Amino acid sequence: MTFIIAEAGSNHNGEWSKATALIDAAVAAKCDAVKFQTFSADTLFSKYSPDFANYKDIVGIIRKNELPRHWQKDLKLYCDDRGIEFMSTPFDEQAVDELVELGVKRLKIAGFEATDPRFVKMVAKTGLPLIVSFGIGATWFSVKMIWNWIHEANGSKDLTFLHCNNAYPTPYKDISLGNIRLIKEEIREWDNLPYVKVGLSDHTRDILIPPIAVGMGAECIEKHFTLDQSLPGPDHHFAIEPHELAQMVEDIRIVETAVGIKISEYTNSEKNFKIGTRSVIALRDMKKGEVLIEENVTTKRPCTEGAIPALNYYEVLGRQLTQDVREDEILLWSMLN
């Protein structure tokens, strides 16, 4: 099944009640994990950072949205009690150490950090399963380099690569879902590479894209969500709300069942409708011993139990009847010699 991560990020706005409410919403939506972000303004951005992407005083914004580090243990305990996996994306050495000590099952490397070999190797050295977003600036060369950095660090062989566009929000024209298949095809060609799962970190405004991605082979979906899009903060405006998160999960599970491969002649749901197919029918009254030819038999619906399916029409031409039949009668295999 698709591993679905509800990305709470910094949408707690520094309020414990909002953080737990986000967890509750992820549980109610039946997500597999809820993920926060462990960062510090001082270790994430230079204090000389200019304004960018319409954000003024980016360092101040980041500082205001930091996850209180002392929350992490209690958030994990809260998740454990609610039956959902706790995750948090680390952005510095201290965050990595804290999360490993907490006993998280896996770590995530964000798209903006994925092209930093120093950081990737540091996270990979934990040996934990890794989820890596191929975000801004990622090329086929850098994707291969990311794998090399993880390998050089003796990192985990349990890897998930996420196709990602790091525009917030991402326009549909830039989401490029075909990359999911391309990544799958590319990594199959790499030597000595263990099985790598491929998924999507989605930053579009709504819930249309993730189910489509699953239909295209995505095995992991990460999606930002919020309690209320109107809340102040950098990530609320493009995040989906709890009712949308629940609908997205439901849609993904539907897609999972719909993309299965049909290996039987009829599915269970089709069996009651099999009768609606065509069978061989008498065009006129015929006597026992008469030979079936194109002038005295045709095909019509239905195909009842024991009837001759239309598929076998040409097979029965030239065979003799073992009994009299009436015009428009459904011919049975038992009526032929």
MOQUI-V728014 format. One record per residue. N is the residue number from 1. RES is the residue in one letter. PHI is phi in whole degrees, -180 to 180 (none if undefined). Layout:
n=(N	N)
res=(RES	RES)
phi=(PHI	PHI)
This chain:
n=(1	2	3	4	5	6	7	8	9	10	11	12	13	14	15	16	17	18	19	20	21	22	23	24	25	26	27	28	29	30	31	32	33	34	35	36	37	38	39	40	41	42	43	44	45	46	47	48	49	50	51	52	53	54	55	56	57	58	59	60	61	62	63	64	65	66	67	68	69	70	71	72	73	74	75	76	77	78	79	80	81	82	83	84	85	86	87	88	89	90	91	92	93	94	95	96	97	98	99	100	101	102	103	104	105	106	107	108	109	110	111	112	113	114	115	116	117	118	119	120	121	122	123	124	125	126	127	128	129	130	131	132	133	134	135	136	137	138	139	140	141	142	143	144	145	146	147	148	149	150	151	152	153	154	155	156	157	158	159	160	161	162	163	164	165	166	167	168	169	170	171	172	173	174	175	176	177	178	179	180	181	182	183	184	185	186	187	188	189	190	191	192	193	194	195	196	197	198	199	200	201	202	203	204	205	206	207	208	209	210	211	212	213	214	215	216	217	218	219	220	221	222	223	224	225	226	227	228	229	230	231	232	233	234	235	236	237	238	239	240	241	242	243	244	245	246	247	248	249	250	251	252	253	254	255	256	257	258	259	260	261	262	263	264	265	266	267	268	269	270	271	272	273	274	275	276	277	278	279	280	281	282	283	284	285	286	287	288	289	290	291	292	293	294	295	296	297	298	299	300	301	302	303	304	305	306	307	308	309	310	311	312	313	314	315	316	317	318	319	320	321	322	323	324	325	326	327	328	329	330	331	332	333	334	335	336	337)
res=(M	T	F	I	I	A	E	A	G	S	N	H	N	G	E	W	S	K	A	T	A	L	I	D	A	A	V	A	A	K	C	D	A	V	K	F	Q	T	F	S	A	D	T	L	F	S	K	Y	S	P	D	F	A	N	Y	K	D	I	V	G	I	I	R	K	N	E	L	P	R	H	W	Q	K	D	L	K	L	Y	C	D	D	R	G	I	E	F	M	S	T	P	F	D	E	Q	A	V	D	E	L	V	E	L	G	V	K	R	L	K	I	A	G	F	E	A	T	D	P	R	F	V	K	M	V	A	K	T	G	L	P	L	I	V	S	F	G	I	G	A	T	W	F	S	V	K	M	I	W	N	W	I	H	E	A	N	G	S	K	D	L	T	F	L	H	C	N	N	A	Y	P	T	P	Y	K	D	I	S	L	G	N	I	R	L	I	K	E	E	I	R	E	W	D	N	L	P	Y	V	K	V	G	L	S	D	H	T	R	D	I	L	I	P	P	I	A	V	G	M	G	A	E	C	I	E	K	H	F	T	L	D	Q	S	L	P	G	P	D	H	H	F	A	I	E	P	H	E	L	A	Q	M	V	E	D	I	R	I	V	E	T	A	V	G	I	K	I	S	E	Y	T	N	S	E	K	N	F	K	I	G	T	R	S	V	I	A	L	R	D	M	K	K	G	E	V	L	I	E	E	N	V	T	T	K	R	P	C	T	E	G	A	I	P	A	L	N	Y	Y	E	V	L	G	R	Q	L	T	Q	D	V	R	E	D	E	I	L	L	W	S	M	L	N)
phi=(none	-63	-85	-107	-106	-86	-87	-78	55	-105	-77	-78	54	76	-114	-58	-63	-70	-62	-70	-66	-64	-62	-59	-66	-66	-65	-61	-80	68	-77	-84	-149	-122	-124	-106	-134	-107	-139	-132	-57	-69	-100	-94	-126	-68	-68	-98	-62	-80	-66	-156	49	68	-101	-100	56	-60	-64	-64	-63	-64	-61	-67	-107	-63	-79	-57	-59	-72	-75	-57	-62	-69	-65	-64	-62	-63	-63	-58	-65	-91	78	-133	-73	-89	-134	-152	-81	-84	-126	-156	-58	-62	-62	-60	-61	-64	-70	-62	-64	-70	89	-65	-81	-158	-125	-117	-108	-73	-60	-73	-97	-68	-97	-106	-61	-60	-72	-60	-64	-61	-71	-63	-63	-66	79	-75	-53	-119	-116	-124	-85	-92	-98	-59	84	-74	-130	-60	-64	-70	-62	-66	-64	-59	-60	-63	-62	-64	-64	-63	-86	55	-76	-62	-90	-94	-122	-129	-101	-109	-64	-157	-117	-95	-97	-123	-83	-92	-67	-55	-67	-108	-75	50	-63	-59	-62	-60	-68	-63	-63	-59	-66	-65	-71	-65	-87	-77	-72	58	-95	-69	-59	-118	-79	-127	-148	-139	-103	-105	-121	-72	-75	-130	-112	-69	-69	-56	-63	-63	-60	-64	-63	-95	111	-64	-109	-148	-126	-119	-142	-69	-140	-144	-75	-161	-64	-86	-66	-73	138	-72	-106	-68	-66	-106	-83	-87	-96	-53	-66	-72	-60	-62	-66	-61	-62	-60	-65	-63	-65	-65	-61	-56	-76	-77	-92	-66	-97	-81	-112	-114	-61	-133	-75	-57	-71	-87	-58	-70	-104	-56	-60	-76	-81	-88	-138	-81	-128	-73	-81	-155	-62	-138	-99	-53	93	-68	-90	-78	-136	-62	-82	-121	-136	-136	-131	-149	-77	-97	-120	-81	-59	86	-72	-91	-59	-56	-56	-100	-52	-71	-69	-91	-63	97	-92	-98	-78	-101	-160	-71	-135	-100	-55	74	-75	-75	-83	-109	-58	-70	-87	-109	-75)
